[in-house]
């Protein structure tokens, strides 16, 4: 029983750690897809949470049923031999784009919260990532098992701090006349499709290692519930922040104003989550490239980080607001095929 619970929590931690990247941890992603829609965003999160619980679990169970080791094999199963090569290239580009967003997000943490120029923060992050990549990522699972509970704890802490503030209920139910209702309806599907499409790069090999459907199902459901909890509490907190669209790291700004003693610990947790996701993505990209080019791993790591560095020169909020919705539309077909597939 204990081993089953332990296995389920490990899967859940990896699942949450994979989805909670730069945009999620900083709060910027949550604003872009949910909070700017007010109360409609709250309802959208409930739908997105349901999709995370059901389809995140389904990805892993499907990969076990077809004995898939990588996300490419799952895409081959879903899209067929004709379209899967194109889809796999597209997913590779998407994963690289998200990696650049994470590197830019790490720089934004340095610039907005520490007062260090963004490019210095990006350079420091890239150098440390290269050192970690050189020595392996055995500690990343442990990092996620520490960071994920911390993210949940701080999300709940922020919510508890702001719920009693004057005018909170008005902030919660407020719906702006400027809301694009069509986008607000599509938003939870875009968000879950985008995150699930990219999360399979980690979820599929994890499921292949575990192989136990019962543990996988428990871990998928637990991970989906944790993601929903973080989304809900973050949204219910961020909705109270004035001029919310002006910040690159809105969750840190809110923490600074309502729970100052925990501010620097929270910054460390945000950066740790971004960093672990960045390193995991670079490893995933390198494994895909190794199938096609015979080059040393460190050379590929360096090339990927340099390319991501160039893309990260674009302002973080601009990069996220353009790439993430675009990737969401691309991933909708994946979401539909996953719905229709049989485990």
C-alpha positions as CSV (number, residue, x, y, z in Angstrom):
1,X,0.0,0.0,0.0
2,X,2.8,2.4,1.0
3,X,4.7,1.6,-2.3
4,X,1.6,2.3,-4.3
5,X,1.0,5.7,-2.6
6,X,4.7,6.5,-3.0
7,X,4.6,5.6,-6.7
8,X,1.4,7.6,-7.2
9,X,2.9,10.7,-5.5
10,X,6.1,10.4,-7.6
11,X,4.0,10.4,-10.8
12,X,1.9,13.3,-9.6
13,X,5.0,15.3,-8.7
14,X,6.5,14.7,-12.1
15,X,3.2,15.5,-13.8
16,X,2.8,18.8,-11.9
17,X,6.4,19.7,-12.2
18,X,6.2,19.3,-15.9
19,X,3.2,21.5,-16.4
20,X,4.2,24.1,-13.8
21,X,6.9,25.9,-15.9
22,X,7.8,29.5,-16.1
23,X,4.4,30.8,-17.1
24,X,2.5,28.9,-14.5
25,X,4.9,29.5,-11.6
26,X,5.1,33.2,-12.2
27,X,1.4,33.6,-12.6
28,X,1.7,35.1,-16.1
29,X,0.3,32.1,-17.8
30,X,-2.7,31.9,-15.5
31,X,-3.5,35.5,-16.2
32,X,-3.2,35.1,-19.9
33,X,-5.6,32.1,-20.1
34,X,-7.9,32.7,-17.1
35,X,-7.6,35.6,-14.7
36,X,-8.1,38.3,-17.3
37,X,-11.6,36.8,-17.9
38,X,-12.7,37.3,-14.3
39,X,-15.4,34.9,-13.0
40,X,-15.5,33.2,-16.4
41,X,-11.8,32.4,-15.8
42,X,-12.8,30.6,-12.6
43,X,-15.3,28.4,-14.5
44,X,-12.7,27.8,-17.2
45,X,-10.2,26.5,-14.6
46,X,-12.7,23.9,-13.4
47,X,-13.0,22.6,-17.0
48,X,-9.2,22.7,-17.5
49,X,-8.7,20.8,-14.3
50,X,-11.1,18.1,-15.4
51,X,-9.2,17.7,-18.7
52,X,-5.9,17.5,-16.7
53,X,-7.3,14.7,-14.5
54,X,-8.9,12.7,-17.3
55,X,-6.5,13.2,-20.2
56,X,-3.2,13.3,-18.3
57,X,-4.1,9.9,-16.9
58,X,-5.2,8.7,-20.3
59,X,-1.9,9.6,-22.0
60,X,0.0,7.4,-19.5
61,X,-2.5,4.5,-19.7
62,X,-2.4,4.7,-23.5
63,X,1.3,4.6,-23.6
64,X,1.4,1.5,-21.4
65,X,-1.2,-0.2,-23.6
66,X,0.8,0.3,-26.8
67,X,4.1,-0.1,-24.9
68,X,5.4,3.3,-25.9
69,X,8.7,4.6,-24.7
70,X,8.6,8.1,-26.1
71,X,6.0,10.7,-27.1
72,X,6.9,10.0,-30.8
73,X,5.4,6.5,-30.5
74,X,2.2,7.9,-29.0
75,X,1.9,10.5,-31.8
76,X,2.5,7.7,-34.3
77,X,-0.4,5.8,-32.7
78,X,-2.7,8.9,-32.6
79,X,-1.9,10.6,-36.0
80,X,-0.8,7.6,-38.1
81,X,2.4,7.1,-40.1
82,X,1.5,9.7,-42.7
83,X,1.1,12.7,-40.4
84,X,3.1,11.7,-37.3
85,X,6.6,12.8,-38.7
86,X,5.2,16.3,-39.3
87,X,3.5,16.4,-35.9
88,X,6.7,15.2,-34.1
89,X,8.7,18.0,-35.8
90,X,6.0,20.5,-34.8
91,X,6.1,19.3,-31.2
92,X,9.9,19.6,-31.1
93,X,9.6,23.2,-32.2
94,X,6.9,23.8,-29.6
95,X,9.1,22.3,-26.9
96,X,12.0,24.5,-27.9
97,X,9.7,27.5,-27.9
98,X,8.6,26.7,-24.4
99,X,12.2,26.2,-23.3
100,X,13.0,29.7,-24.6
101,X,10.1,31.1,-22.7
102,X,11.4,29.4,-19.5
103,X,14.8,30.9,-20.0
104,X,13.3,34.3,-20.6
105,X,11.1,33.8,-17.5
106,X,14.2,33.0,-15.4
107,X,15.7,36.3,-16.6
108,X,12.5,38.1,-15.7
109,X,12.7,36.8,-12.1
110,X,16.2,38.3,-11.8
111,X,15.2,41.6,-13.4
112,X,11.8,42.3,-11.8
113,X,12.4,40.8,-8.4
114,X,16.2,40.9,-7.7
115,X,17.1,44.0,-9.7
116,X,19.7,42.3,-11.8
117,X,19.6,42.9,-15.6
118,X,17.6,40.3,-17.4
119,X,20.4,39.2,-19.7
120,X,22.7,38.6,-16.8
121,X,20.0,36.4,-15.2
122,X,19.5,34.5,-18.4
123,X,23.2,34.0,-18.8
124,X,23.6,32.7,-15.2
125,X,20.7,30.4,-15.6
126,X,22.1,29.0,-18.9
127,X,25.5,28.4,-17.4
128,X,24.2,26.6,-14.3
129,X,21.8,24.6,-16.5
130,X,24.8,23.5,-18.6
131,X,26.7,22.4,-15.5
132,X,23.6,20.4,-14.3
133,X,23.2,18.9,-17.8
134,X,26.8,17.8,-17.8
135,X,26.4,16.0,-14.4
136,X,23.0,14.4,-15.1
137,X,19.4,15.0,-13.8
138,X,19.0,12.3,-11.2
139,X,18.1,15.0,-8.6
140,X,15.3,16.5,-10.7
141,X,12.7,14.1,-9.5
142,X,13.7,14.9,-5.9
143,X,13.6,18.7,-6.7
144,X,10.1,18.3,-8.1
145,X,8.9,16.4,-5.0
146,X,10.1,19.3,-2.9
147,X,9.1,22.2,-5.2
148,X,5.6,20.9,-6.0
149,X,4.3,20.8,-2.4
150,X,6.0,24.2,-1.9
151,X,4.0,25.6,-4.9
152,X,0.8,24.2,-3.5
153,X,1.5,25.6,0.0
154,X,2.3,29.1,-1.3
155,X,-0.7,29.2,-3.6
156,X,-3.0,28.3,-0.7
157,X,-1.1,30.9,1.6
158,X,-1.7,33.7,-0.9
159,X,-5.4,32.8,-1.3
160,X,-5.8,32.8,2.5
161,X,-4.1,36.1,2.8
162,X,-6.2,37.9,0.1
163,X,-9.7,36.3,0.6
164,X,-10.4,38.6,3.6
165,X,-9.5,41.8,1.9
166,X,-12.2,44.5,1.4
167,X,-14.0,44.2,-1.9
168,X,-12.7,40.7,-2.6
169,X,-16.1,39.3,-3.7
170,X,-16.5,42.2,-6.2
171,X,-13.1,41.4,-7.7
172,X,-14.1,37.7,-8.0
173,X,-17.4,38.2,-9.8
174,X,-16.4,41.2,-11.9
175,X,-16.7,40.7,-15.6
176,X,-15.2,43.4,-17.9
177,X,-17.2,44.6,-20.9
178,X,-14.0,44.3,-22.9
179,X,-13.8,40.5,-22.5
180,X,-13.7,38.5,-25.7
181,X,-16.2,35.8,-24.8
182,X,-15.2,33.5,-27.6
183,X,-11.6,33.4,-26.5
184,X,-12.7,32.9,-22.9
185,X,-14.7,29.8,-23.9
186,X,-11.8,28.4,-26.0
187,X,-9.2,29.2,-23.4
188,X,-9.4,26.1,-21.1
189,X,-9.2,23.8,-24.2
190,X,-6.2,25.7,-25.6
191,X,-4.5,25.7,-22.2
192,X,-5.0,22.0,-21.4
193,X,-4.2,20.9,-25.0
194,X,-1.0,22.8,-25.1
195,X,0.2,21.6,-21.7
196,X,-0.8,18.0,-22.2
197,X,0.8,17.8,-25.7
198,X,4.1,18.9,-24.3
199,X,3.8,17.0,-20.9
200,X,3.6,13.7,-22.8
201,X,7.4,14.1,-23.5
202,X,7.8,13.3,-19.7
203,X,4.6,11.4,-18.9
204,X,5.1,8.7,-21.5
205,X,8.6,7.5,-20.4
206,X,7.5,7.7,-16.7
207,X,4.5,5.5,-17.5
208,X,6.8,3.1,-19.4
209,X,9.0,2.7,-16.3
210,X,6.1,2.3,-13.9
211,X,3.9,0.0,-16.1
212,X,1.4,-0.5,-13.3
213,X,-2.0,0.8,-14.5
214,X,-3.4,1.2,-10.9
215,X,-0.5,3.3,-9.8
216,X,-0.5,5.3,-13.0
217,X,-4.2,6.0,-12.7
218,X,-3.8,7.1,-9.0
219,X,-0.8,9.3,-9.9
220,X,-2.6,10.9,-12.9
221,X,-5.7,11.8,-10.9
222,X,-3.6,13.1,-7.9
223,X,-1.5,15.2,-10.3
224,X,-4.5,16.6,-12.1
225,X,-6.2,17.5,-8.7
226,X,-3.0,19.2,-7.6
227,X,-2.8,21.2,-10.8
228,X,-6.4,22.3,-10.4
229,X,-5.8,23.4,-6.8
230,X,-2.8,25.5,-7.8
231,X,-4.7,27.0,-10.7
232,X,-7.8,27.9,-8.6
233,X,-6.0,29.3,-5.6
234,X,-3.6,31.3,-7.8
235,X,-6.5,32.7,-9.9
236,X,-8.5,33.6,-6.8
237,X,-5.4,35.5,-5.4
238,X,-4.2,37.2,-8.6
239,X,-7.6,38.6,-9.4
240,X,-7.1,41.1,-6.6
241,X,-3.8,42.5,-7.9
242,X,-4.2,46.0,-9.4
243,X,-2.9,46.6,-13.0
244,X,-2.3,42.9,-13.2
245,X,-1.3,42.9,-16.9
246,X,1.7,45.1,-16.2
247,X,3.8,42.5,-14.3
248,X,6.1,39.8,-15.7
249,X,6.0,38.0,-12.3
250,X,2.6,38.9,-10.9
251,X,2.5,36.1,-8.3
252,X,5.7,37.5,-6.7
253,X,4.3,41.0,-6.6
254,X,1.2,39.8,-4.8
255,X,3.3,37.8,-2.3
256,X,5.4,40.9,-1.7
257,X,2.3,42.9,-0.8
258,X,0.4,40.4,1.3
259,X,2.9,38.0,2.8
260,X,6.2,39.8,2.9
261,X,8.1,37.5,5.3
262,X,7.8,34.6,2.8
263,X,8.7,36.7,-0.3
264,X,12.3,35.5,-0.9
265,X,11.4,31.9,-0.2
266,X,8.7,32.2,-2.8
267,X,11.1,33.7,-5.3
268,X,13.4,30.8,-4.8
269,X,10.6,28.3,-5.3
270,X,9.5,30.0,-8.5
271,X,13.0,30.1,-9.8
272,X,13.6,26.4,-8.8
273,X,10.5,25.3,-10.7
274,X,11.5,27.3,-13.8
275,X,15.0,25.9,-13.7
276,X,14.0,22.2,-13.2
277,X,11.5,22.5,-16.1
278,X,14.1,24.2,-18.3
279,X,16.7,21.5,-17.7
280,X,14.1,18.7,-18.2
281,X,13.1,20.2,-21.6
282,X,16.7,20.6,-22.8
283,X,17.3,16.9,-22.0
284,X,14.2,15.9,-23.8
285,X,15.2,18.0,-26.9
286,X,18.7,16.5,-26.8
287,X,17.3,12.9,-26.8
288,X,15.3,13.6,-29.9
289,X,18.2,15.2,-31.7
290,X,20.5,12.3,-30.9
291,X,18.3,10.1,-33.1
292,X,19.2,12.1,-36.2
293,X,22.7,13.6,-35.6
294,X,25.8,11.9,-34.2
295,X,27.2,14.7,-32.0
296,X,28.3,14.8,-28.4
297,X,25.5,15.6,-25.9
298,X,27.3,18.6,-24.5
299,X,27.6,20.1,-27.9
300,X,23.8,19.7,-28.4
301,X,23.1,21.1,-24.9
302,X,25.3,24.2,-25.7
303,X,23.7,24.7,-29.1
304,X,20.1,24.5,-27.7
305,X,20.9,26.9,-24.8
306,X,22.5,29.4,-27.2
307,X,19.5,29.2,-29.5
308,X,17.1,29.6,-26.6
309,X,19.2,32.5,-25.3
310,X,18.7,34.4,-28.6
311,X,14.9,33.8,-28.5
312,X,14.7,34.8,-24.9
313,X,15.9,38.3,-25.8
314,X,12.3,39.0,-26.6
315,X,10.3,40.4,-23.7
316,X,9.0,37.6,-21.5
317,X,5.3,38.6,-21.4
318,X,5.3,39.2,-25.2
319,X,6.9,35.8,-25.8
320,X,4.4,34.0,-23.6
321,X,1.3,35.8,-24.8
322,X,2.1,35.1,-28.4
323,X,3.6,31.6,-28.3
324,X,1.4,29.9,-25.7
325,X,-2.0,30.6,-27.3
326,X,-0.5,29.7,-30.8
327,X,0.8,26.4,-29.5
328,X,-2.6,25.8,-27.8
329,X,-4.4,26.0,-31.2
330,X,-1.8,23.6,-32.7
331,X,-2.4,21.1,-29.9
332,X,-6.2,21.1,-30.2
333,X,-6.0,18.3,-32.8
334,X,-3.9,16.3,-30.3
335,X,-6.6,16.8,-27.6
336,X,-9.4,15.7,-29.9
337,X,-7.5,12.5,-31.0
338,X,-6.7,11.7,-27.4
339,X,-10.4,12.1,-26.5
340,X,-11.3,9.6,-29.2
341,X,-8.5,7.1,-28.6
342,X,-9.0,3.9,-26.6
343,X,-6.6,3.0,-23.8
